[in-house]
Amino acid sequence: MASELHPAPDIRKRKATDCEPIVDTVPKPASKRQKQRQTIASFWDNLSRLWLTRRALEELGRRTSEPVSIERPVHPIIDKATKKKFNLADLQRFARHGGPNLSDLRGYPSPTLSRSLPPIMEPSQSGSQKRTKTGKESGVTSSGRKSSAYDANFRQNLKDNGVVIDKLGAKPGNWAAIHTRLARRRDSLSSSRFSHVDFEKFCKANEDAASEDGVKMDAFLTIAGTATIPDQGDKLFNNLVDFPGGEIAVAKPDWYDGSDPCELRKEVRNILSRYIEPSTNDSLPMLPNFFTEVKGPEGSPRVVLSQALQDATLGARGILAIRGYIDPSTQYDNDAYTIAATYLPDGLLTLYAMHPVPVTGQGYSVEYRMRQLRSFAMTDIPETFREGATFLRNARDLTKEFRDRHIAMANDKIQSAPSSGPLSSGTMRSDGLPRPDSDTSADELRLGDGPQPRVDPGKR
C-alpha cells in the first residue's frame, strides 16, 4: 500500500531545482542577419582612420538608435548578503513601475526619457534602419550595402590593406621599358589619317556629352580606337575572391581588356578561377589587366581614381596568381603588368601602372602600388590628342602581350606536369592568393619554368 501511495520517482525525467538552474550549453548559431551586422561592424572597426562621411554618420546612428541588449539570466538571482532568492518576474515588474525611489540620494540626476546608449562605434546587436539609394553609389550603410568608391572610407580601407597610390616610391623595374613601348608611333594617328577636322569633331562630341554614357560612346571611343582585343564593359567582378579587408563594393569597370578563356588550359583555369575569371559568366574575357574608368560631366576625379585603383589591384592580383602558379620562386619580379586609364569630361586622360611588392611587418604580405604613367589634356591641341591616344592604344597592345606570355607559360607547365593527379588551388595564403595543397610536391610546383615575361621595346 505504501508503494501505491508513494510511487517510486521516474528516474528518466529529472526536475530542475533552484540549486540546479537549467543552462543551455549549446550556443545557438548566429542568424544570417546577425552575421551581416558583424561583418558590417568589422569594416568600420578595422579602419585605421575614420572619415566623417554620410555613411559613417549613418553607421553611428544605427549603432546608437537602440539600447544595448542585455541577456536575461536563466537561473534565480541570489542576494549574496542574505542568501535570499528573488523571482525574476517580480524584479521585472518592480522595474516597470519605476524601481526604487532614489530621490533622497545626493547628486543623483533627475530621470530623463533618453535611453542608455552603447559606446560610440562599438558593434551593435540592435536592429537596423533602411535607406534607399540609386545609381552606382552604394556603401556599408544601415541596410547592409558595402562601401563604394563614392565614400572616403572606401579608399581608407584599401590603404589599410596595402593598396596605395605611390607618387614618390620606387618605380617598377620595367618602368622605362613601358614608357618606351607606349610612346611607339602609330600610323593610324598620323596627321594625314587623324586630321584637324577629326580633332574638332572629337572636341565637340566631348563637349556635347550630357552623361557618363555619352562620354563613353561619343568621345572616349575615338581615343580608344578599334582593336581585335577581347573586352567587356559594365560587368560585375562577382567571381573573384574578396579582397582582404572585406566589405567594399564589387568592382564594375567601365571597360576591361582580357583574354579569351579558351586560350588557357581548362586545368589551369579551374585552379585559378577565383583570381583570373572576373565574372561567374565564364565565357567573358579572363585575366583582365587593362582597365578604363570614365566619368560624366558631374563625375568626381577622386571617385574615378578610387575605382581605377580597385580595378588595377584585382588585375595585378590575377597576374600575380598565375605567376605564382608558373613558378613561385619568381612570382615577385618588381615589374608592372597591369595598366589602368581614367578619363574625365574636361578631356583629362591619365594612365597608371600597378605592380605588387612583397612586404613584412605590415599586417599584410603584399602591397599593391599604383603610379601615374602620363596624363594628357585631350582637348588641348591635335598633337596632344595624338600622343595621348597613342599611349592608350599602345597600352592595350602591351597588356595583351603580357597576358599572352603568361598564358603560354602556364600552358607549358600544365602540359609538362606528371599525370599522377590534377593540381588544386588548396587553401589561401596570407596574401590572398591560392596555395597548392600540401600533398602537391615541390617538383609539381616548379614544372614548366620558362623565361620571365618582360617588356621588349623592339617587339610588337
Salt bridges, closest charged atoms under 4 A:
ASP10 OD1 - ARG12 NE 3.14
ASP18 OD2 - LYS85 NZ 3.71
GLU20 OE2 - ARG14 NH2 3.11
ASP45 OD1 - ARG63 NH1 3.13
GLU58 OE2 - ARG131 NE 2.60
GLU59 OE2 - ARG62 NH2 2.68
GLU59 OE2 - ARG63 NE 2.54
ASP90 OD1 - ARG93 NH1 2.84
GLU137 OE2 - ARG54 NH2 3.49
GLU137 OE2 - ARG55 NH2 3.00
GLU137 OE1 - LYS133 NZ 3.51
ASP151 OD2 - ARG55 NH1 3.92
ASP187 OD1 - ARG185 NH1 2.90
GLU200 OE2 - HIS196 NE2 3.18
ASP208 OD2 - LYS204 NZ 2.64
GLU212 OE2 - LYS136 NZ 3.49
GLU212 OE2 - LYS216 NZ 3.64
GLU212 OE1 - LYS295 NZ 3.77
ASP213 OD1 - LYS216 NZ 3.87
ASP234 OD2 - LYS216 NZ 3.39
ASP254 OD1 - LYS136 NZ 3.15
ASP254 OD1 - LYS216 NZ 3.00
ASP257 OD2 - ARG396 NE 2.73
GLU267 OE2 - ARG265 NH2 3.02
GLU277 OE2 - ARG269 NE 3.64
ASP327 OD1 - ARG446 NH1 3.74
ASP333 OD2 - ARG323 NH2 3.29
ASP335 OD2 - ARG454 NH1 2.88
GLU367 OE1 - ARG369 NE 2.75
GLU383 OE2 - ARG386 NH1 3.79
GLU387 OE2 - ARG374 NH2 3.25
ASP397 OD2 - ARG186 NH1 2.86
ASP397 OD2 - ARG460 NH2 3.17
GLU401 OE2 - ARG181 NH2 2.94
ASP404 OD2 - LYS400 NZ 2.88
ASP431 OD2 - ARG429 NH2 2.47
